[in-house]
Amino acid sequence: MDSPTTILAWTGPRTIEEHVRPTIGDALISATVWVCVSDDPDGARIRLGELLAGYGTLPSYRAMATRERVADMMDLLVIDNPDQVRAELARYAAASADEIAIILQGTRAEREAGRAMIEEGLA
């Protein structure tokens, strides 16, 4: 029999390590991470914050931001240059996420930069 799986959204590495893993034990953790590879992280954060604002109205997602100890749910997005994005994704792996599902966001150029980063490798 396969191990049970939990699929997480809007859940950061701190919450995975401190809450999810201790709660579910050896079950597989698949973390969905919203990623934007950008030369302008501040601008991208503003644009994506406006686009994704509705998620902040959902109590279950707000609870994850509280557990993660971030001021704003948009702080759960991974937005930066390729090296910084890789480092943040490594935090998910270190927190015991078995799988990381990357949802590329941003402009066409930012999504293409994200695909290039993935093709180059995340390690």
All heavy atoms as an XYZ file, in Angstrom:
931
protein
N       0.840     -1.180      0.000
C       0.000      0.000      0.000
C       0.884      1.242      0.000
O       1.860      1.338      0.736
C      -0.913     -0.021      1.219
C      -1.788      1.180      1.343
S      -2.799      1.066      2.840
C      -4.229      1.881      2.265
N       0.535      2.218     -0.823
C       1.290      3.463     -0.876
C       1.067      4.271      0.382
O       0.028      4.176      1.030
C       0.846      4.299     -2.085
C       1.270      3.671     -3.395
O       2.308      2.979     -3.404
O       0.571      3.868     -4.399
N       2.073      5.098      0.697
C       1.936      5.994      1.847
C       0.889      7.050      1.545
O       0.749      7.502      0.406
C       3.264      6.693      2.121
O       4.239      5.767      2.497
N       0.163      7.495      2.566
C      -0.779      8.598      2.355
C      -0.019      9.873      1.985
O       1.159     10.009      2.303
C      -1.484      8.742      3.703
C      -0.724      7.914      4.669
C       0.180      7.007      3.918
N      -0.706     10.755      1.307
C      -0.107     12.012      0.853
C      -0.946     13.179      1.322
O      -2.171     13.109      1.306
C      -0.037     12.057     -0.694
O       0.728     10.954     -1.152
C       0.587     13.347     -1.178
N      -0.273     14.247      1.728
C      -0.982     15.498      1.977
C      -0.431     16.535      1.008
O       0.775     16.621      0.793
C      -0.848     15.962      3.449
O      -1.703     17.080      3.664
C       0.568     16.344      3.813
N      -1.330     17.259      0.377
C      -0.958     18.284     -0.590
C      -1.230     19.642      0.053
O      -2.352     19.924      0.465
C      -1.748     18.126     -1.902
C      -1.458     16.751     -2.503
C      -1.397     19.254     -2.866
C      -2.313     16.394     -3.686
N      -0.186     20.438      0.128
C      -0.273     21.724      0.825
C      -0.259     22.885     -0.156
O       0.471     22.859     -1.149
C       0.914     21.873      1.782
C       1.128     20.747      2.783
C       2.420     20.966      3.546
C      -0.051     20.650      3.725
N      -1.013     23.903      0.151
C      -0.985     25.153     -0.601
C      -0.882     26.296      0.396
O      -1.468     26.238      1.483
C      -2.244     25.302     -1.446
N      -0.124     27.305      0.038
C       0.051     28.475      0.902
C       0.572     28.065      2.280
O       0.164     28.589      3.302
C      -1.247     29.277      1.029
C      -1.682     29.873     -0.272
C      -2.623     29.375     -1.109
C      -1.180     31.058     -0.886
N      -2.746     30.178     -2.205
C      -1.867     31.227     -2.095
C      -0.216     31.995     -0.545
C      -1.631     32.295     -2.965
C       0.027     33.053     -1.401
C      -0.680     33.201     -2.596
N       1.475     27.106      2.279
C       2.055     26.602      3.519
C       3.565     26.675      3.387
O       4.142     26.065      2.489
C       1.618     25.138      3.765
O       0.198     25.075      3.721
C       2.109     24.645      5.102
N       4.209     27.429      4.268
C       5.644     27.632      4.185
C       6.451     26.568      4.895
O       5.910     25.693      5.577
N       7.770     26.645      4.746
C       8.646     25.632      5.324
C       8.595     25.558      6.850
O       8.696     24.472      7.425
C      10.041     26.012      4.837
C       9.936     27.380      4.277
C       8.510     27.624      3.948
N       8.422     26.678      7.515
C       8.333     26.650      8.981
C       7.130     25.813      9.427
O       7.229     24.983     10.331
C       8.218     28.069      9.536
C       7.934     28.077     11.047
C       7.845     29.477     11.589
N       9.203     29.973     11.631
C       9.548     31.254     11.592
N       8.631     32.178     11.501
N      10.796     31.620     11.636
N       6.003     26.026      8.787
C       4.784     25.302      9.143
C       4.920     23.815      8.819
O       4.453     22.967      9.585
C       3.577     25.913      8.408
O       3.499     27.296      8.757
C       2.287     25.219      8.785
N       5.566     23.510      7.701
C       5.786     22.105      7.359
C       6.618     21.433      8.444
O       6.261     20.368      8.946
C       6.461     21.978      5.978
C       5.502     22.454      4.883
C       6.917     20.540      5.734
C       6.139     22.612      3.522
N       7.712     22.075      8.800
C       8.628     21.480      9.779
C       8.043     21.419     11.187
O       8.156     20.392     11.872
C       9.936     22.271      9.812
C      10.966     21.684     10.739
C      12.290     22.418     10.664
O      12.337     23.576     10.197
O      13.285     21.820     11.078
N       7.398     22.499     11.622
C       6.936     22.582     13.008
C       5.556     21.982     13.246
O       5.249     21.604     14.375
C       6.928     24.041     13.469
C       8.308     24.658     13.547
C       8.272     26.126     13.947
O       7.179     26.694     14.166
O       9.369     26.721     14.011
N       4.716     21.931     12.215
C       3.339     21.493     12.433
C       2.941     20.286     11.576
O       2.445     19.290     12.102
C       2.371     22.657     12.186
C       0.943     22.283     12.384
N       0.395     22.023     13.617
C      -0.053     22.086     11.483
C      -0.876     21.698     13.480
N      -1.171     21.730     12.195
N       3.156     20.393     10.268
C       2.642     19.351      9.381
C       3.382     18.029      9.592
O       2.743     16.993      9.835
C       2.698     19.792      7.904
C       2.220     18.674      6.985
C       1.866     21.053      7.695
N       4.708     18.039      9.476
C       5.453     16.781      9.613
C       5.196     16.104     10.961
O       4.906     14.906     10.997
C       6.948     17.012      9.386
C       7.805     15.764      9.538
C       7.381     14.613      8.637
N       7.703     14.871      7.252
C       7.162     14.214      6.233
N       6.286     13.250      6.444
N       7.473     14.515      4.998
N       5.264     16.830     12.090
C       4.978     16.154     13.360
C       3.548     15.604     13.443
O       3.301     14.606     14.116
C       5.180     17.243     14.416
C       6.093     18.230     13.779
C       5.738     18.204     12.314
N       2.623     16.228     12.743
C       1.226     15.785     12.791
C       0.973     14.557     11.931
O       0.248     13.652     12.342
C       0.293     16.937     12.352
O       0.491     18.048     13.226
C      -1.160     16.511     12.384
N       1.588     14.501     10.744
C       1.266     13.406      9.822
C       2.315     12.307      9.772
O       2.135     11.306      9.078
C       0.988     13.929      8.403
C       2.252     14.508      7.774
C      -0.142     14.935      8.403
C       2.096     14.797      6.304
N       3.398     12.471     10.472
C       4.418     11.421     10.516
C       5.066     11.173      9.171
O       5.542     12.095      8.521
N       5.065      9.918      8.732
C       5.786      9.516      7.523
C       5.010      9.717      6.231
O       5.506      9.358      5.160
C       6.192      8.043      7.625
C       7.236      7.812      8.697
O       7.975      8.761      9.022
O       7.301      6.683      9.219
N       3.826     10.271      6.295
C       3.052     10.489      5.069
C       3.826     11.421      4.128
O       4.617     12.256      4.559
C       1.695     11.092      5.396
N       3.582     11.257      2.852
C       4.231     12.085      1.838
C       3.690     13.513      1.909
O       2.479     13.711      2.000
C       3.960     11.493      0.452
C       4.639     12.193     -0.710
C       6.102     11.768     -0.780
C       3.934     11.817     -1.999
N       4.589     14.484      1.865
C       4.183     15.892      1.832
C       4.518     16.461      0.465
O       5.668     16.435      0.029
C       4.911     16.724      2.912
C       4.492     16.263      4.309
C       4.630     18.217      2.726
C       5.252     16.947      5.436
N       3.491     16.968     -0.206
C       3.652     17.640     -1.488
C       3.303     19.112     -1.273
O       2.158     19.451     -0.979
C       2.737     17.013     -2.536
O       2.921     17.634     -3.780
N       4.293     19.966     -1.382
C       4.098     21.400     -1.143
C       3.957     22.136     -2.472
O       4.819     22.039     -3.338
C       5.274     21.970     -0.356
N       2.875     22.849     -2.612
C       2.654     23.692     -3.778
C       3.219     25.073     -3.463
O       2.835     25.683     -2.464
C       1.152     23.794     -4.097
O       0.640     22.480     -4.282
C       0.902     24.633     -5.321
N       4.142     25.542     -4.312
C       4.814     26.816     -4.051
C       4.642     27.730     -5.256
O       4.965     27.356     -6.382
C       6.316     26.602     -3.751
C       6.984     27.919     -3.412
C       6.511     25.592     -2.621
N       4.146     28.919     -5.007
C       3.975     29.924     -6.050
C       5.316     30.634     -6.217
O       5.855     31.180     -5.250
C       2.897     30.924     -5.651
C       1.532     30.310     -5.512
C       1.159     29.333     -4.623
C       0.383     30.610     -6.276
N      -0.157     29.022     -4.794
C      -0.665     29.793     -5.806
C       0.136     31.496     -7.307
C      -1.932     29.839     -6.341
C      -1.143     31.549     -7.839
C      -2.159     30.716     -7.360
N       5.849     30.626     -7.443
C       7.194     31.123     -7.716
C       7.153     32.155     -8.830
O       6.475     31.975     -9.837
C       8.124     29.949     -8.119
C       9.452     30.457     -8.646
C       8.333     29.001     -6.946
N       7.925     33.220     -8.638
C       8.120     34.218     -9.688
C       9.599     34.564     -9.719
O      10.140     35.108     -8.750
C       7.283     35.466     -9.420
S       7.493     36.751    -10.674
N      10.264     34.228    -10.823
C      11.663     34.578    -11.006
C      11.691     35.946    -11.667
O      11.215     36.116    -12.790
C      12.392     33.524    -11.866
C      13.824     33.952    -12.147
C      12.362     32.166    -11.155
N      12.218     36.927    -10.937
C      12.118     38.308    -11.396
C      13.353     39.121    -11.029
O      13.941     38.918     -9.966
C      10.881     38.967    -10.761
O      10.757     40.309    -11.170
N      13.699     40.050    -11.920
C      14.753     41.022    -11.626
C      14.199     42.168    -10.791
O      14.961     43.013    -10.325
C      15.336     41.585    -12.924
C      16.089     40.531    -13.712
O      16.642     39.595    -13.088
O      16.124     40.634    -14.955
N      12.880     42.231    -10.653
C      12.211     43.278     -9.881
C      11.257     42.631     -8.880
O      10.040     42.674     -9.053
C      11.453     44.215    -10.831
C      10.696     45.311    -10.100
O      11.014     45.611     -8.928
O       9.758     45.875    -10.714
N      11.810     42.007     -7.815
C      10.939     41.300     -6.871
C       9.890     42.189     -6.215
O       8.754     41.750     -6.013
C      11.907     40.752     -5.819
C      13.264     40.879     -6.382
C      13.217     41.872     -7.482
N      10.234     43.436     -5.906
C       9.258     44.320     -5.266
C       8.089     44.609     -6.198
O       6.930     44.549     -5.791
C       9.912     45.621     -4.805
C      10.909     45.410     -3.679
O      10.758     44.431     -2.913
O      11.854     46.215     -3.569
N       8.385     44.911     -7.455
C       7.323     45.162     -8.432
C       6.480     43.927     -8.670
O       5.247     43.998     -8.760
N       7.137     42.770     -8.773
C       6.411     41.517     -8.982
C       5.509     41.220     -7.794
O       4.374     40.773     -7.960
C       7.393     40.374     -9.215
N       5.997     41.471     -6.588
C       5.196     41.218     -5.376
C       3.937     42.090     -5.384
O       2.850     41.626     -5.042
C       6.034     41.492     -4.129
C       5.349     41.073     -2.845
C       6.295     41.141     -1.663
N       7.546     40.438     -1.861
C       7.701     39.121     -1.797
N       6.664     38.349     -1.543
N       8.877     38.564     -1.985
N       4.057     43.331     -5.802
C       2.888     44.224     -5.868
C       1.898     43.697     -6.908
O       0.700     43.577     -6.642
C       3.320     45.664     -6.185
C       4.064     46.259     -4.983
C       2.116     46.528     -6.563
C       4.792     47.557     -5.279
N       2.393     43.381     -8.103
C       1.508     42.885     -9.167
C       0.801     41.603     -8.750
O      -0.404     41.462     -8.913
C       2.304     42.616    -10.447
C       2.647     43.844    -11.234
C       3.314     43.508    -12.567
N       4.724     43.146    -12.391
C       5.234     41.926    -12.490
N       4.458     40.908    -12.798
N       6.524     41.691    -12.304
N       1.570     40.661     -8.209
C       0.975     39.383     -7.828
C       0.067     39.533     -6.610
O      -0.933     38.825     -6.496
C       2.060     38.349     -7.576
C       2.826     37.931     -8.829
C       4.017     37.057     -8.474
C       1.907     37.231     -9.811
N       0.400     40.453     -5.723
C      -0.459     40.709     -4.567
C      -1.843     41.162     -4.996
O      -2.855     40.747     -4.418
N      -1.895     41.995     -6.019
C      -3.185     42.451     -6.536
C      -3.927     41.299     -7.221
O      -5.120     41.117     -7.029
C      -2.969     43.600     -7.522
C      -2.460     44.865     -6.849
C      -1.999     45.929     -7.830
O      -2.026     45.697     -9.064
O      -1.589     47.013     -7.361
N      -3.210     40.504     -7.992
C      -3.811     39.396     -8.731
C      -4.336     38.310     -7.802
O      -5.394     37.724     -8.040
C      -2.765     38.799     -9.682
C      -3.201     37.606    -10.517
C      -4.245     38.023    -11.545
C      -1.993     36.981    -11.191
N      -3.612     38.031     -6.711
C      -3.926     36.903     -5.833
C      -4.591     37.325     -4.524
O      -4.713     36.519     -3.603
C      -2.643     36.124     -5.534
C      -1.893     35.597     -6.763
C      -0.539     35.026     -6.372
C      -2.733     34.568     -7.507
N      -5.039     38.563     -4.437
C      -5.587     39.097     -3.188
C      -6.721     38.256     -2.622
O      -6.879     38.154     -1.406
C      -6.045     40.538     -3.385
N      -7.502     37.628     -3.460
C      -8.638     36.836     -2.998
C      -8.239     35.695     -2.068
O      -9.004     35.317     -1.172
N      -7.042     35.143     -2.252
C      -6.608     34.058     -1.377
C      -6.516     34.516      0.072
O      -6.748     33.731      0.986
C      -5.257     33.494     -1.834
C      -5.359     32.662     -3.079
C      -4.998     33.178     -4.314
C      -5.819     31.357     -3.019
C      -5.084     32.412     -5.464
C      -5.920     30.582     -4.159
C      -5.548     31.113     -5.383
O      -5.648     30.352     -6.515
N      -6.189     35.774      0.284
C      -6.058     36.308      1.634
C      -7.376     36.400      2.378
O      -7.395     36.623      3.584
N      -8.475     36.217      1.674
C      -9.790     36.274      2.328
C     -10.224     34.909      2.862
O     -11.219     34.822      3.577
C     -10.871     36.787      1.350
O     -11.041     35.828      0.302
C     -10.483     38.144      0.770
N      -9.484     33.868      2.529
C      -9.864     32.512      2.931
C      -9.242     32.166      4.285
O      -8.024     32.205      4.438
C      -9.422     31.507      1.870
C     -10.012     31.758      0.474
C      -9.380     30.849     -0.554
C     -11.518     31.581      0.495
N     -10.069     31.830      5.263
C      -9.558     31.574      6.613
C      -8.481     30.497      6.684
O      -7.517     30.634      7.434
C     -10.798     31.159      7.404
C     -11.948     31.754      6.651
C     -11.527     31.747      5.201
N      -8.612     29.437      5.913
C      -7.617     28.356      5.989
C      -6.251     28.838      5.515
O      -5.222     28.475      6.096
C      -8.069     27.149      5.175
O      -8.263     27.509      3.827
N      -6.213     29.665      4.484
C      -4.937     30.178      3.998
C      -4.385     31.241      4.948
O      -3.177     31.323      5.170
C      -5.071     30.725      2.582
C      -5.323     29.655      1.542
C      -6.033     29.938      0.395
C      -4.845     28.359      1.713
C      -6.263     28.964     -0.565
C      -5.067     27.378      0.762
C      -5.772     27.693     -0.381
O      -5.989     26.725     -1.327
N      -5.245     32.067      5.502
C      -4.778     33.049      6.491
C      -4.169     32.335      7.689
O      -3.175     32.788      8.262
C      -5.923     33.965      6.933
C      -6.260     35.039      5.914
C      -7.098     36.165      6.505
N      -8.120     35.742      7.446
C      -9.402     35.538      7.152
N      -9.832     35.729      5.924
N     -10.259     35.165      8.069
N      -4.747     31.203      8.079
C      -4.208     30.429      9.199
C      -2.794     29.947      8.901
O      -1.941     29.926      9.800
C      -5.119     29.243      9.510
N      -2.519     29.592      7.650
C      -1.166     29.159      7.287
C      -0.187     30.325      7.392
O       0.934     30.164      7.865
C      -1.123     28.569      5.880
C      -1.856     27.251      5.744
S      -1.258     25.953      6.855
C      -2.443     26.034      8.189
N      -0.611     31.513      6.993
C       0.255     32.695      7.120
C       0.553     32.979      8.589
O       1.679     33.325      8.956
C      -0.398     33.904      6.451
N      -0.441     32.800      9.438
C      -0.237     32.998     10.872
C       0.755     31.971     11.406
O       1.682     32.329     12.136
C      -1.582     32.877     11.626
O      -2.460     33.904     11.136
C      -1.389     33.026     13.118
N       0.578     30.717     11.046
C       1.521     29.672     11.497
C       2.934     29.949     10.996
O       3.911     29.655     11.665
C       1.086     28.301     10.991
C      -0.005     27.677     11.783
C      -0.151     26.217     11.374
N      -1.288     25.614     12.001
C      -1.298     25.118     13.228
N      -0.209     25.170     13.939
N      -2.388     24.597     13.730
N       3.022     30.485      9.788
C       4.327     30.761      9.182
C       4.974     32.018      9.773
O       6.145     32.273      9.568
C       4.174     30.888      7.667
C       5.441     30.770      6.887
C       6.130     29.427      7.012
O       5.497     28.415      7.378
O       7.338     29.382      6.732
N       4.157     32.786     10.518
C       4.604     34.026     11.159
C       5.021     35.091     10.143
O       6.054     35.745     10.304
C       5.728     33.748     12.161
C       5.306     32.819     13.274
C       6.437     32.593     14.281
N       6.169     31.349     14.991
C       7.007     30.334     15.056
N       8.194     30.409     14.530
N       6.675     29.247     15.702
N       4.207     35.219      9.088
C       4.429     36.279      8.108
C       3.306     37.302      8.229
O       2.182     36.966      8.598
C       4.521     35.737      6.663
C       5.744     34.851      6.504
C       3.265     35.006      6.235
N       3.630     38.529      7.927
C       2.671     39.618      8.081
C       1.578     39.572      7.006
O       0.454     39.992      7.247
C       3.399     40.956      8.016
N       1.922     39.072      5.839
C       1.016     39.101      4.705
C       1.126     37.763      3.978
O       2.226     37.221      3.817
C       1.442     40.249      3.780
C       0.513     40.474      2.622
O       0.081     39.493      1.990
O       0.231     41.643      2.321
N       0.016     37.239      3.514
C       0.045     35.979      2.779
C       0.961     36.035      1.569
O       1.544     35.031      1.179
C      -1.364     35.624      2.303
C      -2.150     34.896      3.335
S      -3.583     34.130      2.620
C      -2.886     33.191      1.305
N       1.096     37.210      0.982
C       1.957     37.325     -0.191
C       3.415     37.044      0.163
O       4.221     36.772     -0.713
C       1.810     38.702     -0.841
C       0.433     38.950     -1.447
S      -0.083     37.689     -2.648
C      -1.416     36.896     -1.779
N       3.741     37.081      1.459
C       5.091     36.720      1.885
C       5.345     35.227      1.727
O       6.489     34.775      1.859
C       5.337     37.140      3.341
C       5.358     38.641      3.509
O       5.683     39.351      2.526
O       5.061     39.111      4.612
N       4.307     34.451      1.452
C       4.469     33.020      1.202
C       4.822     32.736     -0.257
O       5.184     31.614     -0.599
C       3.200     32.252      1.598
C       2.889     32.279      3.093
C       1.534     31.664      3.372
C       3.984     31.564      3.877
N       4.731     33.745     -1.120
C       5.184     33.597     -2.494
C       6.705     33.619     -2.507
O       7.336     34.285     -1.685
C       4.671     34.743     -3.366
C       3.163     34.904     -3.487
C       2.843     36.188     -4.219
C       2.554     33.723     -4.197
N       7.306     32.905     -3.436
C       8.756     32.921     -3.590
C       9.046     33.765     -4.827
O       8.817     33.332     -5.953
C       9.313     31.499     -3.728
C      10.816     31.533     -3.949
C       8.971     30.678     -2.488
N       9.517     34.991     -4.593
C       9.735     35.949     -5.675
C      11.145     36.513     -5.532
O      11.455     37.180     -4.539
C       8.724     37.112     -5.608
C       7.289     36.588     -5.646
C       8.975     38.104     -6.736
C       6.237     37.654     -5.389
N      11.990     36.226     -6.523
C      13.354     36.768     -6.483
C      14.113     36.281     -7.713
O      13.523     35.696     -8.610
C      14.071     36.341     -5.199
C      15.002     37.441     -4.672
O      15.683     38.083     -5.503
O      15.050     37.645     -3.459
N      15.426     36.480     -7.701
C      16.277     36.006     -8.792
C      16.432     34.478     -8.671
O      16.100     33.904     -7.631
C      17.623     36.734     -8.763
C      18.424     36.413     -7.523
O      18.747     35.258     -7.246
N      18.750     37.441     -6.757
N      16.929     33.820     -9.714
C      16.997     32.352     -9.686
C      17.742     31.774     -8.478
O      17.282     30.788     -7.891
C      17.703     31.993    -10.999
C      17.379     33.130    -11.911
C      17.336     34.346    -11.029
N      18.866     32.354     -8.107
C      19.625     31.810     -6.976
C      18.844     31.904     -5.675
O      18.841     30.969     -4.871
C      20.975     32.521     -6.825
C      21.934     32.184     -7.961
O      21.768     31.113     -8.587
O      22.841     32.997     -8.223
N      18.169     33.020     -5.445
C      17.386     33.191     -4.226
C      16.163     32.278     -4.226
O      15.784     31.746     -3.191
C      16.972     34.655     -4.046
C      18.127     35.580     -3.730
C      18.838     35.158     -2.456
O      19.968     34.683     -2.489
N      18.188     35.302     -1.329
N      15.540     32.108     -5.395
C      14.396     31.200     -5.491
C      14.843     29.774     -5.182
O      14.191     29.067     -4.408
C      13.715     31.288     -6.881
C      12.718     30.158     -7.079
C      13.029     32.642     -7.040
N      15.973     29.358     -5.748
C      16.494     28.018     -5.451
C      16.728     27.845     -3.950
O      16.408     26.806     -3.369
C      17.794     27.778     -6.211
C      17.626     27.475     -7.665
C      18.986     27.122     -8.292
N      18.871     26.976     -9.709
C      19.182     27.922    -10.597
N      19.661     29.088    -10.199
N      19.035     27.698    -11.885
N      17.315     28.864     -3.324
C      17.593     28.790     -1.882
C      16.305     28.649     -1.088
O      16.236     27.877     -0.126
C      18.376     30.030     -1.431
N      15.278     29.375     -1.482
C      14.000     29.284     -0.761
C      13.353     27.919     -0.981
O      12.813     27.336     -0.043
C      13.067     30.413     -1.197
C      11.813     30.510     -0.383
C      12.038     30.831      1.093
O      13.103     31.362      1.463
O      11.122     30.536      1.892
N      13.410     27.403     -2.185
C      12.858     26.069     -2.441
C      13.625     25.009     -1.656
O      13.027     24.034     -1.189
C      12.869     25.766     -3.939
C      11.917     26.621     -4.782
C      12.138     26.357     -6.261
C      10.463     26.399     -4.393
N      14.920     25.211     -1.475
C      15.718     24.279     -0.661
C      15.235     24.274      0.786
O      15.313     23.240      1.460
C      17.198     24.654     -0.736
N      14.725     25.400      1.268
C      14.168     25.445      2.625
C      12.962     24.502      2.748
O      12.760     23.890      3.794
C      13.749     26.870      3.007
C      14.895     27.798      3.264
C      14.444     29.161      3.775
N      13.700     29.027      5.020
C      12.566     29.666      5.290
N      12.031     30.500      4.424
N      11.952     29.482      6.449
N      12.155     24.413      1.690
C      11.013     23.486      1.708
C      11.507     22.048      1.809
O      10.969     21.253      2.578
C      10.150     23.665      0.450
C       9.213     24.841      0.527
C       9.651     26.125      0.228
C       7.891     24.667      0.907
C       8.800     27.207      0.300
C       7.024     25.742      0.979
C       7.488     27.011      0.680
O       6.641     28.079      0.768
N      12.523     21.707      1.025
C      13.077     20.355      1.076
C      13.671     20.079      2.455
O      13.446     19.012      3.029
C      14.127     20.181     -0.016
N      14.394     21.041      3.007
C      14.995     20.864      4.330
C      13.935     20.719      5.420
O      14.170     20.078      6.441
C      15.928     22.035      4.645
N      12.771     21.309      5.189
C      11.673     21.227      6.164
C      10.914     19.910      6.053
O       9.974     19.694      6.796
C      10.721     22.398      5.976
N      11.298     19.053      5.135
C      10.783     17.699      4.915
C       9.658     17.608      3.894
O       8.909     16.632      3.884
C      10.391     16.991      6.220
O       9.139     17.414      6.681
N       9.554     18.596      3.004
C       8.620     18.438      1.881
C       9.221     17.399      0.941
O      10.366     17.523      0.520
C       8.417     19.761      1.155
N       8.464     16.353      0.653
C       8.955     15.283     -0.210
C       8.884     15.665     -1.685
O       9.694     15.216     -2.491
C       8.132     14.011      0.019
C       8.250     13.546      1.457
O       9.360     13.168      1.864
O       7.226     13.580      2.173
N       7.890     16.458     -2.017
C       7.706     16.944     -3.384
C       7.435     18.439     -3.317
O       6.821     18.916     -2.365
C       6.498     16.284     -4.055
C       6.582     14.800     -4.175
C       5.308     14.201     -4.751
O       4.232     14.849     -4.719
O       5.403     13.067     -5.235
N       7.877     19.149     -4.344
C       7.585     20.579     -4.439
C       6.980     20.825     -5.815
O       7.631     20.598     -6.839
C       8.843     21.441     -4.236
C       9.454     21.158     -2.859
C       8.506     22.925     -4.399
C      10.808     21.787     -2.634
N       5.737     21.243     -5.826
C       5.040     21.585     -7.064
C       5.167     23.094     -7.253
O       4.663     23.863     -6.442
C       3.582     21.167     -6.994
N       5.850     23.491     -8.292
C       6.102     24.909     -8.550
C       5.027     25.444     -9.481
O       4.809     24.898    -10.566
C       7.496     25.100     -9.176
C       8.573     24.635     -8.197
C       7.699     26.548     -9.596
C       9.953     24.560     -8.805
N       4.375     26.516     -9.048
C       3.404     27.207     -9.889
C       4.049     28.520    -10.307
O       4.207     29.434     -9.492
C       2.082     27.468     -9.144
C       1.474     26.155     -8.680
C       1.120     28.247    -10.030
C       0.236     26.323     -7.830
N       4.459     28.596    -11.570
C       5.130     29.798    -12.060
C       4.123     30.924    -12.266
O       3.048     30.715    -12.838
C       5.859     29.503    -13.366
C       7.042     28.549    -13.253
C       7.597     28.229    -14.639
C       8.121     29.116    -12.354
N       4.497     32.095    -11.791
C       3.652     33.279    -11.866
C       4.440     34.430    -12.494
O       5.647     34.357    -12.643
C       3.205     33.693    -10.456
C       2.327     32.691     -9.768
C       0.985     32.573    -10.457
O       0.293     33.557    -10.662
N       0.614     31.366    -10.838
N       3.735     35.509    -12.794
C       4.382     36.720    -13.288
C       4.142     36.942    -14.760
O       3.288     36.314    -15.391
N       4.946     37.843    -15.302
C       4.860     38.167    -16.725
C       5.360     36.981    -17.547
O       5.947     36.034    -17.014
C       5.730     39.392    -17.045
O       7.105     39.045    -16.798
C       5.337     40.612    -16.219
N       5.165     37.060    -18.835
C       5.663     35.996    -19.708
C       7.174     35.823    -19.514
O       7.670     34.697    -19.395
C       5.359     36.315    -21.166
C       5.899     35.259    -22.130
C       5.646     35.662    -23.564
N       4.229     35.806    -23.775
C       3.524     35.123    -24.656
N       4.123     34.236    -25.411
N       2.236     35.323    -24.792
N       7.909     36.932    -19.467
C       9.366     36.860    -19.292
C       9.728     36.231    -17.942
O      10.675     35.444    -17.856
C       9.984     38.247    -19.413
N       8.983     36.560    -16.894
C       9.257     35.981    -15.573
C       8.962     34.477    -15.558
O       9.721     33.694    -14.981
C       8.452     36.716    -14.500
C       8.963     38.122    -14.250
C       8.007     39.001    -13.457
O       6.784     38.714    -13.422
O       8.489     39.990    -12.882
N       7.877     34.079    -16.206
C       7.562     32.644    -16.276
C       8.618     31.901    -17.096
O       9.032     30.791    -16.740
C       6.162     32.420    -16.833
C       5.062     32.908    -15.881
C       3.665     32.493    -16.332
N       3.378     32.733    -17.731
C       2.895     33.876    -18.234
N       2.649     34.909    -17.433
N       2.644     33.997    -19.531
N       9.089     32.521    -18.187
C      10.145     31.904    -18.991
C      11.439     31.793    -18.181
O      12.140     30.779    -18.265
C      10.374     32.699    -20.271
C       9.242     32.529    -21.271
C       9.362     33.435    -22.490
O      10.361     34.190    -22.604
O       8.452     33.378    -23.334
N      11.745     32.815    -17.383
C      12.924     32.751    -16.512
C      12.766     31.632    -15.490
O      13.737     30.934    -15.162
C      13.143     34.090    -15.810
N      11.560     31.428    -15.003
C      11.291     30.336    -14.070
C      11.483     28.978    -14.721
O      12.085     28.071    -14.141
N      10.977     28.829    -15.951
C      11.172     27.567    -16.662
C      12.655     27.304    -16.905
O      13.126     26.180    -16.756
C      10.395     27.566    -17.975
C       8.916     27.272    -17.785
C       8.202     27.046    -19.109
N       7.941     28.287    -19.832
C       6.944     29.127    -19.562
N       6.119     28.867    -18.577
N       6.780     30.214    -20.274
N      13.399     28.352    -17.285
C      14.842     28.202    -17.503
C      15.536     27.773    -16.213
O      16.419     26.912    -16.236
C      15.424     29.506    -18.036
N      15.137     28.361    -15.083
C      15.724     27.992    -13.800
C      15.470     26.517    -13.508
O      16.372     25.794    -13.080
C      15.142     28.855    -12.673
C      15.658     28.507    -11.300
S      14.588     29.084     -9.972
C      13.139     28.050    -10.196
N      14.259     26.056    -13.747
C      13.914     24.663    -13.504
C      14.733     23.747    -14.412
O      15.267     22.720    -13.971
C      12.398     24.431    -13.678
C      11.631     25.164    -12.567
C      12.069     22.936    -13.684
C      10.149     25.275    -12.815
N      14.852     24.117    -15.689
C      15.633     23.308    -16.626
C      17.106     23.239    -16.233
O      17.760     22.209    -16.436
C      15.488     23.857    -18.045
C      14.111     23.594    -18.627
C      13.892     24.256    -19.973
O      14.853     24.856    -20.528
O      12.758     24.178    -20.482
N      17.629     24.328    -15.663
C      19.023     24.344    -15.205
C      19.209     23.471    -13.974
O      20.305     23.035    -13.673
C      19.452     25.771    -14.862
C      19.597     26.678    -16.048
C      19.771     28.142    -15.652
O      19.946     28.417    -14.438
O      19.739     28.993    -16.541
N      18.155     23.271    -13.245
C      18.207     22.454    -12.035
C      18.001     23.296    -10.789
O      18.368     24.469    -10.754
N      17.417     22.684     -9.808
C      17.081     23.419     -8.586
C      18.152     23.280     -7.521
O      18.163     24.015     -6.561
C      15.730     22.957     -8.050
C      14.562     23.237     -8.989
C      13.272     22.678     -8.411
C      14.431     24.728     -9.253
N      19.028     22.321     -7.653
C      20.054     22.107     -6.628
C      21.252     22.993     -6.856
O      21.533     23.466     -7.897
C      20.472     20.651     -6.613
